[in-house]
Amino acid sequence: MSHQTHHSDPSSSPEHPRPGLGTGPGIGPVPYGVASDPAPPKRKRKKYSCIDCRRRKLKCDRVFPVCGRCMRAGPTGACRYDERAGPGSEVGDGQLEGGRKADSVVPGAAGMSRAQDVGWGAAASAAVSPAVGLEERLTGLARRVARIESPAGVGQEGSMAEVLLARGAVPGKSPGSGESPALQTLKEEETMLFRGKSFKTQFFGASSSMTIASSASNILQHASLSHLPFYFQNPDFQVFMQDPSTFSPTLQQVRNEAYDLRVKYRKVKKEIAANQPKRNLRELIPPREEVDPSVTLYWETIGTTYRILHAPQFWASYHTFWDHPSEATESFMAVLLLILSTTRCLLPNRTLSFYGLSSAAREFASLRITACEDWWMGQSKKHLTLEMFQVRILLYISKLANSIKAKRLWEEATSMLNFSLARGLHRDPTLIGRDPIGQARSRTGSRPRITPFENEMRRRLWATIVELELQASFDRGLPSFSVVHTADCGSPLNISDDEFGEETLEMPPPRPLEEFTQTSFLHLASRSFTLRLVMNRMTNDRLSTITYEELLAYDQELNNALEALPAWTRVARNMTEEGPLSPATVPALLLDIQLSQHLLMIHLPFARNTERHSRYLYSRVVCVNSATRILDFHARLAKQQSYALNTLREDVFRSAVTIAHSVVMWKATEQPAELVLQALIPAFSARIESAVTILQDKILRIGELYGQMWLLMAGYSMFRAAISPAPRDLNPHLMLAIERLLHLFYRVLGSQETWPQAPDAGAPTLSAGNSVNETTPNAGTPAGATVPFTAAPTPFMQLPELTLDDMQFGVVDNQGWNFEDVWPWNATGLAW
C-alpha cells in the first residue's frame, strides 16, 4: 500500500480549514461551525517509495534494492531510495532501521541482516522485534514470489538466493547500512591474485586455487602481530614463501634439467608438426582392443554425470563404426576421439612414461584434441546437428581432463555458453515459430520443429554447459553469467536412455527423485543451481559484501540442499571402499562436493579473522569440516581407482591448503575456544598426507601442475612446523618439502621416452612397463622389479644438510610479496 503525498496548501491545513468543513477527532470532516476537539498537528510521514516512482506518482512495491516497477521498466540503475531514511531515523511499527518496511526485507534473512547492522544484543533485538512476528508471513510470500518468477527446474523454491537473483539484488549493499568495524575491515581486504606486467597480466579471484595458495602471505602478515607466538614473529618461518631451489643445489640441478627437456621436446614437436602431413580423424583412432577400455571407462564415470550422449544411439554408431567403417560419420569419429582423449589419463595401471615434462598419455590426447578442434572449426555452423554440440562440449571436457591450456579454460567455457545462448538452448523449444506477439504460425507438414527426443537432448546439453561454466568460473575466481537464470527450457527429465529414442512421440513420465537414473545428476544439480550461482557471486564479485547474519542464512540453505539430496546419494556416499565402483557413486559424491565447496568458500574470509570476533570460530570449523569431507571423498575414489573427479577438478589442492592454513592460523592466535581442533590434528595431518599422494598421482598422469606440489608441500610444512613441539627447528620440515619435490621430478626424469619420428606415429603407443602407482626402478634395481611408492618418500640421493644459519633468510616484506617468489619456474615449463 503506497502513501499519498501531503501537500503544503495552507487552505487545507488545520490552521486554515476550508469553508464549510471542520476537522473531527479522527472520524472525518464535520459541518463547519460545529464544535470539535482541536486536531493534533499531522506528523510528517516518511517516504518509503523509490524516488522514481514518487516523481512519476506511481504505486511502488518498495522492494529493495530495485522495486518491481523499475525492474520491469528495464535499467535498474534509476531505482534509488531516499538516503535520509537511513540509520538514525525514527523506527516505527513494522519498520526496520534504514527506513524500510518489514515487508521489504530480503526474504530468508528477515530479522537477521538488520540485526547485524545495529549490533548483536539488546539494542538489536529491540530494533528488529516488530519484524520478528512477520517472519513466517515473509517466508510464505518469498516462496510465492519465487514460484512465480523463477524459471522451471532451476533452483530451490522460495530460497533466499532465488529471490535475490530474480530481483538482481546483492546482499549487504543496502544504502545506509551501519556494519560493525570488523565487517567493514573484511570488505576492504579483497582476496585475489593479480600477476604479470604490462598487458601480460592474469587475474584470479577469491575461489581460485592459486589465490587460496597465495593467501599464505596473509598468514605471515598476521604473524607480525605482537601477541602471536615468538616463532611466528621470527622471519625464519617465512622460508616456506621463497623459491625452494635456493635451499637445495640438487633441486637447482633438477630445475636446469627440466628446462633443457622442455626446450628439446618443444623443438621436436614443432619439427614433426611441420613435416607431418595432415591426418584425417579415422587414422587417429587406435585399434579396438585399445579403444574399448577407454569407452567403457567414460560411461562408468563421466557418462554418469554429464549425460550429453544418448547411450542407445552411441552404441549403435559404435558398432557400425567397427563393422562397417565406411558408413561412420566424421562427427561420430570426433566424438570417439574426444572420449579417448578424456579417459587416456584416467585408465588404471597406466604406463609411466613422459615426453619432456608432459606425460605420454597427455601427448596422445593433445594430438587428437587438436585434430578434433580443427575439424570442428572447419564445419559450417548453419547446419548444426546434435553431434556438433556434443563435440563442442567434449572438446572442453578433454582439455580440462588433460590440463591443456588450463589458464584459458574459463574463456573456453564462456565461449561455449555464448555459443549455446546464440542457438537458443536456454529457451523453451515450443516458442520456435511464434511471431513477435506470441501467436503460433501455421506450418505445413506433420513433423514438429523439435521432436521430444531433440527437446530432451537440448535440455541435457544446456544443463551440462551451465554446470561446466559455473565450475570454471568458480575455479578461476570470477562471477558466472547470471543470464543463465533466465532459461526456461526446463531441467532434464529423470529418466533412463532406454526409455526414449529418436522415434519417441511422447516422453515417458519422469522417475521419482529417490530412483537413480543416468540423468539423476543433471536433474538434481539443476535444483541447486541458482543457489550455487549466487554463492559464486558472493565469493568472487568485488562489489558483493555479506554480513555474518546473511552468511548464516546461506549456510543454512546450503546445508538444507545437502540434506534434500535423495536417499540413494547417502547410500552411495556411505558405501565401503571394497568392491567395484557403483554407477551412483561418482554422481552422489559430485553432488555433495559442489555444494560443500561453496560452504568452504563463503566461510573462509571469516575463518581467517577469528581473532576479530569469537562468532567467526564457527566459520573455521565449517571450513575445516567441509575440506575434510571433500578430501575423504577423493581419497575413497582414489582407492577404488576412479580418477575422473581428481583430474577434472581442483578440490584436493584447494581443500588440503585450506586445512593447512587454518591450523597454522589457529596455532598463531592460540584461541582456547578451539581446543577441539587440538585433538583432530593427527586426522588433519593424515588428510593432508593423503592429498599429497592424490595430487602426485594426478601430476604423474598428466605431467602438469608441478607448482601445486610445491605450494601444497609448503603449506604442509608450515602446518608441521606450527604443531611441532620444537617450532624453531624448521630444517626437517623444509627438507620434507624439498625431498618430496625431488622424488616427483626424479620419477619424471627417469621415465623419459624417445619421441616417435615416423610420420605415421604421431603419438606414443601403449607399451608394457611399470604402473603409475609404482616408482621407476633406479640403477640398483634388478630388471623387471619395481620399487613401491609409500606415503613417506624415500630420497633418491643424500641431500645436503641444511641449517637455519646456512639459509640466511632475512626479513621478507609481505607488502611487496609476489607469487613468483614462491614458484618462479613458469619459464621452465613447470607452470600450473
N, C-alpha and C positions, 0 to 999 in steps of 0.2 A: 504494500500500500504506500503510495507516494504522498509526500507532504506538499500542501499548496503553498505557494509563495505569498508572504504577507507584505502588502504594500504600505507605504508610509503616508497614505492620504489622510490629511487632518480631518476631513469630513466624516471619516469612518472610525476615527479613534474614540476611545471612551470619553475623552475630554470634550470632544466636539461631535455629539451624536447627530445623526441625520434627522431631519424633521419628520415627525410622525412616528418615530421609533425610539424605544428606550432599550436599556440593557438589563436583562434579568440576571439572576444569580446563577445562571448556568442552564436555564431551561429554554433559552431562545429569546427573541425580541418580544417586547410588551408595548402596549399603546403608549404614546408619548404623554407625559404628564402623570402617569401612574407611578406611585412611589415604588421605589426599588432600592435594594441594597447597592451601595457603591461597588462597582466591579473592580477586582484587583487588576493591576497592570498586567498586560499579557507578557509572558516570558518569550524572549526571542528564541525561536526554535532553531536548532542546528540543522544544517543542510547535509543530508546523508547521500543524496543522489550525486551522480558524477557531474562534472562541470558541463560537459557537452549536452547531456540530457536536460539539465536545468536551463541552459541557454536556449535550447530549442523547445522548451516547455513540453517535454515528452516524459512519459512514465518510465522510470528507471527501476530495475530489479535490484540494484545496489550490490551486485556480486563483485567481489574483489579478486584480482586487480582489474578485470575487464568485465563490464556489465554485459548482459545478453544483447541489448540493442546495439551497442558498439561492436560486439563480436560479429553480429550479423551484418553490420554495415560495411565491414571489410577491415581496413587497417585498424589495429588495436592501440596504436600509439596515441590517438586522440582521447582515449578514455582516461581521464585523470580525476582524482578526488581532491577535495579541499584539504590542504595540509593543516589548516588551522584546527580541524577536528582531530588533533593528534594527541600525544602524551601530555598530560597536564590538564586536559579539558575535563569538564564535569561528566561523570559516568552515571547515566540514569538507568531505569529499569530496562532489562533486555538489551543493554548496550555494553559493549566491551571497551576497554581503553583503546584509544585510537579513533574514537568517533564512529565505530562500526557497530551495526546492529548484530545481535546474536545470530540471526538467521543468515548473515553474510560470512560467517566464519567458514574456513575451508572444511568441508566435510571430512570426518575421520580424525580431525585434530581439535574438535570442539573442547574448550576448556583447557587446552594444553599449550598451544603455541603462544597464546597471550599470557599465560602464566609465566612462561619463561621470560617474556619481555619485562614484567614488573617485578620479578624476583620470586623465588620459591619460598613461601612462608605464609604468615598470617595475612600480609598485605595482598599477596597473590590470591589467596582464597577469597578474600573479601571482594576483590575486583572481579573475579570470574564467577562468583556464586550465582548471579542471575542467569548465566548461560548454562550452568550445570544441569538445571532442570529441563532444559530444552535439548539436551544431547541426544536422547533417544529419538525425538522428533527429527532432529537434524540428520541423524544416521539414516532414518527411513526416507527422508527427502533426497538424500545423496544417492541412495540406491535407485530411486525412481528416476532421477536425472541421468544416472549412468546407464540405465537400461534404455532410455530414450536416445541419448546422444552417442553412445559407444557403438562402433562397428560390430557386426555379429561375429562371434567367435574370437574376439581379441580382448584379452584382459579379464580380470575377475569383476563380477558385478558389484557396483557400488563401492569400489575401493577408493581410497584417498588418491592414489596415483591416477586412477582413471578420470576422476572429475577434474583434477588439476590439469591433466594433459588435454582434456576436451576444451577447457576454458583457456588454455595457453598460460596457466599460472605457474609460477615458480615459488615454492615456499621460501619464507624468510626475506622476501623482497617488499614487504608491505611498507608503505611510507610511514615514517614516524615511529617505527618500532624501536623501543628502547631496550636493547640487549645488554647483557652484562659485559663488563670489560673483557672477561676471559673469552667469551664467544667472539667479540669483535677482534681480538688478537688472533683467534683461529682463522677468521676470514682473511686477515691480512697475509697469512703465511700460505701463499699458493704453492701447492705441490706440483712440480713439473720438472722436466728435463729439457732444456733448450741449449743445443750444442751446435758447433760449427763456426764458420766465419763467412763474411761477405754474404753471397747468396747460396753458399753451400752449407745450409743450416738444416737442422732436423728438430722437430718438436715432438715430445711425448708427454701426455697428460698424466693425471694422478694415478689411474689404474694400470698404467703400463708397467711391465716388469722392470724395465730399465729405470723408471722413475722410483719404484719401490727399492731397487738395489741402491740407487744413488742417495736414498734417504739416510744411509749410514752417516752422512755428513751431519745430519740433524742430531744424531746421537752424540757425535763429538762436540757439537755446539752445546748440547745440554751438559756435557761433561765439563765444560768450562765453569759451571756454576759452583760456587764455593761450598755448598752443603753436600756435594757428592763425595763418594769415597776417594781417597787420595790417588788410587791407581787410575781412575778415570781422568783426573786432572793432569796426570803425567803425560807428556807428549809421546812417550814410547807407545802408548796404546794406539796411536794413530798410524802405526806401521801397516795396519791392515787396509789403509786407504791409499797406499802407494803402489807403484809398479813392482810386482813380485820379482821380476828378473834382476832388479838392483841388489837383491839379497842373495842371489844364487848364481854363481858363474855357470853351473850346469844348465840352469833354466835359460840363461842368456844364450848358451850354445844351441840349445834346442830351438830357441826363437830364430836364430840365424838359419838353421837347417830348414825350419818351416818356411821361411821367406824364400830360400832357394828352391824348395819344392814347388811353391806357388808359382814362381816365375817360370820354372821349367814346364810345368803342365799347362799353364795358360798358353805358352808358346806352342806346345804340341797340339793343343786343341784347335788353335787358330790355323795351324798348317793343315791339319786333317780336314777342317771345315772348308778351307779354301780349295783343296784338291779333290774332295769327295763330291761326286755328283749327287744331285737332289734325289732322294729316295721316296717312293710312294709309301702310303701307310701300310699296305699289305706286306711289304718287305721288312717292316719293323716289328712284326708280330712273331714271337718265338714259337717253337713247336708246342703242340697241345699239352704234352706232359709237363711243360713248364708253365703253361697258362692256367690250367685247371686249378692248382692250389691257390693262385692269386685271386681268381674269380670267386672261388668258394669262400676265401677269407673276407673278401669285400662284402658278400651278402651276410656273413655272420657278424660283421662289426658295423661298418659304415652304412650298409644297407638297412640295418635295423633302426637307424636314427634319421638320416637324411634320405628319405624314400623318394628319390626322383626317378627311379627306374621301375617299370611295371614288370614284375617277375615273369609271368607267362609270355609276355611279348619279348622280353630279353632272351629267355632260354630258347624260344623258337628261332630267333635270329642267330643265336649262338650255335645251335646245332646245324642250321642251314649254312653258316659260315664254314664249318669244318667238313660238312658232307658235300656241299655244292659251293665252293669258294667263288665261282664266277657270279653267283646270284647275290652275294653280300654287297651291301651299300657302303660307301665311304663313311657315311655318318656313323654306322654301327662299328666300323673298324676304329674310328676315332674314339668312340665310347669305350671299346675294348682296350685300346692302348692306354687310355687315361686310367682305367681300372688297374691295369698292370702297373702303371707309374705310381698310383696312390698306395698300393699294397706292397710294392717291392721292398720297402724298408720295414714293413710290418711282419714279414714272414718269420716264424720262429726258426732258430738254429741256422741263421744265415752265415755265410762265409764272411770272415773278417778280412776285407781287402779294400785298399784305398788307392786312389789316383791323386797324388799330392795330399791335400788335406780333406778332400771330398771322398765319401765312400763310393765304392763301385756301384752299389745299388742306386745311389743318388745320381750318378752319372748316367746309368741306364735310364732312369726316369727323366732326367733333364733332356736327353736327346729326343725322346718320344713326346714330351710336353711341348718342346719347341716345334716339332713337326705338326702336331695337332693344332697348335696355336696358329701356325702359318696357314694350315688348311682352313681353319675357321675364319680367319681374316679374309681369305680369298673367296668365301662363299657370299652369294647375294643375300642381302638382308630383306629383300622384298618378298621372298617366298620361304619364310621360316617354317620349320617343322618342329615337332616335339624333340627330335634328336638334336637339333641345333641348340635348343635351350639346355638339354642335358649335357652336351659337350661344353657349353659355356660354364655351367656350374662345376662340372668335373675338372675343368682346367684350373679353377680356383682351388678346389679341394686338393688336387695333386700338387700344386705349388705350395700349399700350406703344409701338407704332409712331408714334403722334402725340403722345406725351408729355402725355396728358390725365390730370390728377390724378396726377401722377407720384409724389408722396410717399405716395400710398395704394395704389400698385401691389402692394406686399408684402402688404397686407391683402387686396387682391383675390385674389392668388394663394393665400393660405392659406384664404380663404373658398371658393375653387374646389376646393381639395384636400379640405376638410372636406365639401363637397357630394358629391364623388365617393366619399369614405370611407363616408358615410352610405348611399350607394346600392350599396356593395359592389363597386365596380370593382376593388378591390385583391385580391379573393378569387377562388378557383377556382370558375367557374360550375357545375362538377359537384357542388358542395356544396349547391346550391339544392334544397330539398325534403327534405333529410335531417332526421331527428328529432334531439333533443338527444344521443343516444348514437351518432349517426353512421350509423344504418341508413336506407337509402333507402326512401321511402314509395312505395306503389303509386299509380299515376296513370293515369287513363283517357285515351285519345287517343293518336294516333301522333306528333304533333308534339312535339319536345323543348322543354323550357322555354327553352333558349337554343340557337339554331342555330349551326353552325360559322361562318357569316358574322358573326353578332352577337358571338360569342366573340372573334373576331379583331379586330373593331372596338372592343370593350371593352378589349382589350389595348393597342390604339393610343391610345385616349383616355387610359387610365391612364398610359402611358409619356410622353405629351405633357404631362399635368398635372404629374407629378412633376418633369419636366425644367424646366418653367416655374417651378414653385415653388422648386426648388433654385437656379435662377439669380436669381430675385427675392430670395431670402434672401442670396445672395452679394452682389448689388448693394446691398442695404440694410445688409449687415454683421451679419446675425443668423443664428443656427443654424437649420438646416432641421429639419422634423419627422422624428424618427427612426422614427416608426411606419410610414413607407413601406417600411422594410426588412423588415417582416413580411409584405409582399404575397406571395401565392402564385399569382397569376394567370398568371405567366409573361411573357416578353418577346414583342413582336410577331414574327411569322414573317418571315423574309427572302424574301418573295415579292412579285410584282407584282400590281397591282389586277386585271389582266386574267385572272389565274389562278383567281379565285374570285368568287362573287356571292351574291345572296340565296338562290338555289336550290341552292347547293352543299351536297351531303350529306356530303362528306368533304374536308377541306382537303388540298391537294397538299403533298408534302414540301418543306421549305424549301430554297432555293438555297444553295450554298456561300458562305462569307463573302467569298471572293475575287470573287464576282459581284455587281455593283451592281444594286440594285433600288430601287423607290420607298420602301421601308421600311428600307433599309440603315442610315440614320442612327439611327432609333429602336432598331433591333436592336443596333447596336454601342454606342450610348450606354448602353443598359441594362447592358452588360457591365462598364462602368467606373463605374456609378452609385454603388455602395457606397463605392468609393474616394473619389470626389468628395464624397460626403456626409460622410465622416469628415474630409476635408481642410477642408471648410467649417466643421465644428465646431471643429477645431483652430485655425482662424483667428479665429473670431468668438465662441467660448464663453469667457467671462471666467474660468471656473474651469479651463479646459483649459490645461495647460502642456506644453511639449515640450522635451526636451533636444536638443542638436545631433546626437547619435547617432541619436535617433529621427527627426529631420528628414532625415538622410541616408538612412535606411531608406525613408521616404516618398518622398524624391526618386527613389530607385531604382525604386520601384513606379510612380510617375508616368511615368518615362522608359520603363519596360517596357510600360506601357499605350500610350504613343505608338508604340513600336516594334511593338507587336502589331497595330496597325491594318493592314488588308489592303492589298494592293499597289495597288488602284485609288485609294485615298486618296493614296498617294505620287505616282501618275501625275497625278492632278488637281491636287495641290499644286505640282508641278514644271512644269506646262504653261505655255507662254508667254502673255503678255497679249494676243496678237494673235488675231483671230478671235472667233466667238461664244462665249458662256459655255456650258461643258459642263454637262449635268444633274448631274454628280457633283461639280462644283467647290464649290458652297456647302456641301453636306453634308461633304465632305472637310475643308474649312477650318474649319468649325464644330466637328467632332470634335477637331481639333488645338487650336483656341483654348480650348475649355472644359477641356482638361487643362493647357494652358500657363498659363492664368490662375491655377490653383492652385499651380503651380510658382513663379510670381511671388510670390504672397501668403505662402506658408509660409516663403520665404527672406527676405522684406522686413524683418521685425524684426531679423534677424541682420545683414542687409546695412547697416542703419543704425547698427550698432555694431561696425564692423570694427576700430575703434581699441582695442577691449577684448580681442580675440583674433585672431591672424592667420588662424586657420582660417575666420573668417567672410568672408574675401575671396572664397571660393568662392561664398558666397551673393550677394554683389554681382554677380559675373559672371553667375550664373544669372538674377538679376532683370533685368539689362540685356539678356541674351540672349533671355529669354522675351518681354520687352516689345518688343524689336526684331522678333522673329518675328511677333508679333501685329500690329504696325503694318504690316509688309510684306504680310501677308495682306489687310488692309483697303485698303492702297494699290492692290494688284492688283485687287481688286473694284471700287474707285472708277474705275480706268482702263477697266474693262470695263462701266462704267455699271450696276453692281449695288450697290444701296444698302440692301438689306434688313438685313444684319447691322449696318451702321452705325447705322441708326435703332432697331433692336431692342436693341442692346447699348451698353455704355459702355466698351468695350475701348480705343478710341482715346484718350479722355481719360485713363483710368487708366494706360495704358502710357506715353504721352508725358510725363505728370507724373512718373512713376517714373524715366524716363531722366534728365530734367532734374534732379530732386532727387538722384539717385545720383551724377551727375557733380559737382554742387555739393558734396556731402558728401566726395567723393573729393578734390577740389581743396582743401577746407578742412583735411583731415587730411594731405594730401601724403604718401601712403604709397608708398614706392618699389616695393613689390611689384606695384603696379598700373600699371606703365609701359605695359603693353599697351593700356590704355584711352586713353593719350595719342594713339596712332596712330588710334584709332577716333573721335575727337572730330568730325572732319568728317562721318563717317557718322551719328553721333548727331544732329548739327545738321540734316542733311538729313531724318532721320526725324521730328524734332520739327516742322520746317517743313512736311513733308507732312501731319502730324497736324493742324496748324493749318488747313491748307486743307480737309482732310476734315471737321473739326469745323465750319468755317464753312459748308460745303455743307449739313451736317445742320441747322444753325440756320436757314439760309435756306429750307430745305424745310418745316420745321415751325413756325418762329417761336417757339422756346423755347430754353432752355439758354444764354441770353446770359451768365450768370455764369460758365459753364465757359470761355467765350472769354477773359475777363479772367484767370481763375485759371491757365489754360494759358499765356497770354502772360506773366503774372507769373513763372511757373516758367521759361519760355523766356528771359526777360530775366535772371533770376538765373543761368541756365546761361551765357548770353553774357557776362555780367559776370565770371563765375568763370574763363572760359577766355580772356578778353581780355588782351592784353599790358598794357593800362592799366586795371586793375580799379577804380581810384579814380574814373574818369570814368564815372558812371552815366547821364549825360544821354542819349547815343544809345540806350541800351538801354531806358530808360524811355519815350523818345519813340517807339520802335518799337512798344511795347505799346499806348500811347495811340493812336497812328496807326492801328494795325490795328483797334482797337475802334471808332474813329470811322469808318473805312472801312465796317465792318459796319453801323453804325447809319445812315449816310447812304444805303446801299443800301435799307435797310428804309424809311426815311422818304421816300425818293424813289420808292417803288413802292406808294403807298397807293391803295386802291380805295374807291369810294363804296359803302357797304353797301346792297344791294338792298332797296327798301321795299315792293315789291309782295307781297301775301300769298302768291302762288304762286311767289315767287322767294326762298325761304327760305335759299338757299345760292348762292354765286357759281358762275358757269359758266365753262367754258374759253373763252379768247379768245386771239387771236394776240398775240404780244409776245416780249420778249427772254427767253432761257433762264436757268435758274438758273446756268449756267456763264458768264453774261455779266453785266457790270455795267449798272446803269441809266444811260442817257445823261444827261450833265449839260446845263446850259443852253447850253454852247458846242458841243454835238454836233449835227450835222445830223439831221433827222428820218429815222428808219429805220436809222441807223447804231448800232453798238454799240461799247463800249469793252472790249477783252478784259481779263479779270482775271488778273494774273500772281501768282506766289508772293510777290514783293516788292510790298507795297501802294503805290499811288500816292495821295498825300494829295489830298483834295478842296479843301483850302484851306491856306494857310500857317499853321502852328501857332505859337504864341508861343514864343520862345526860352526854354528853361529852363536854369538853372544850379544847381549844388549849393547855392550861397549863398542863392538865392531860395527854395529848398524848405524850409529850416528844419525839418529832420526831427525833431530831438530824440531822446531815448532812449526806445525802446519797451520796456515791461515785458511780457515774454513770458508771465509767470505769469498775468497778467490779460488775456491776449490773447483776443479774441472773434472768431468767424468773420465777424460783420457788419462788423468793421473793414476787411476786405478787399473785401467786396462787400455794402454796406449798402443795396442797392436793391430789396429784396423788396417794399417798399410801392409801387414804381413799375411793377410788372409785369415786372421784369427778373429774375425769380427763376429757380431751376433748373427 
